[in-house]
Amino acid sequence: MILDHTERFDTKDYHLNPDSKIGCYLIHGFTSTTYEVRDLAHLLAANGYRVVAENLPGHGTTVDDCNRVKYTDWLTHTEQGFAKLYSECDSVFVGGVSMGSLLAINLSQMFPVAGLITAAPLIEFLHRLKTKYLNPFMCMFISKLTKGGRYPKNVRDTYKFYGYNYYPMRAINQVQKMTDLIRENIHKIKSPILIQFAENDVTLPPSNAKIIRDSVSSENIWYSGYKKTTHNMWDNDLEKDVIHQEVLHFMNSISGMDK
């Protein structure tokens, strides 16, 4: 029997260093939890930033919960959470992994963020046509699929999955709708942006990073590909420290926190 979730699973929300007036709102990826962003959150807090990282609706609970969520629930949750942090700080950064990057992009279209950080960003799915046209039909009969089932044996035997052990198939439809909505307005982003991607990502196309780079109107663009890391970039041991330090350096260069 496959357990509902992996050992890389966290039900907690994180609100760190609340006295700082420079904030950072971190967003985890689809079917994952705050587990994949908490180490980065603690690093940023230790370096003077106020950090908020919360589980998205339908995450940190059950796969069935995730299948009941609409993409508007994710948008509303992050917009309200960011607005609260923004109202209590002088400036706020926003960052996310995978679907968290997509939600961070949405916030950057709405608010004058200090800087945007995207890691392994989601703009297009790896199997885009199947996701957009086949899944809406299939999910009426199959509500969830094991994560390992979509990868070749040599990958699934070594790959570390995060959050749920299953993909909630109905929720994937909601993600697809959200990508279509948010992608239309990427050109509105003018804030400094750090784009991090795994060159050998087997979950999402690395080309998503280039789509963002070529679409934003930002003048200050940092663009970094990593050869060893996997999709969950902010928690993968292979290059985690280097990736974290780049995030910190990007934020410090804008906020002046390292002076």
BELURKA-V954938 format. One record per helix or strand of 3 or more residues. SS is the DSSP state (~ for helix, > for strand). FROM is the first residue (numbers start at 1). LEN is the number of residues. If there is no record, write none. Layout:
[[SS	FROM	LEN] [SS	FROM	LEN]]
//
This chain:
[[>	14	3] [>	22	6] [~	34	3] [~	38	9] [>	50	4] [~	63	5] [~	71	17] [>	91	7] [~	99	12] [>	115	5] [~	128	11] [>	144	3] [~	147	4] [~	153	4] [>	166	3] [~	169	15] [~	186	3] [>	192	7] [~	207	9] [>	221	6] [~	240	16]]
//
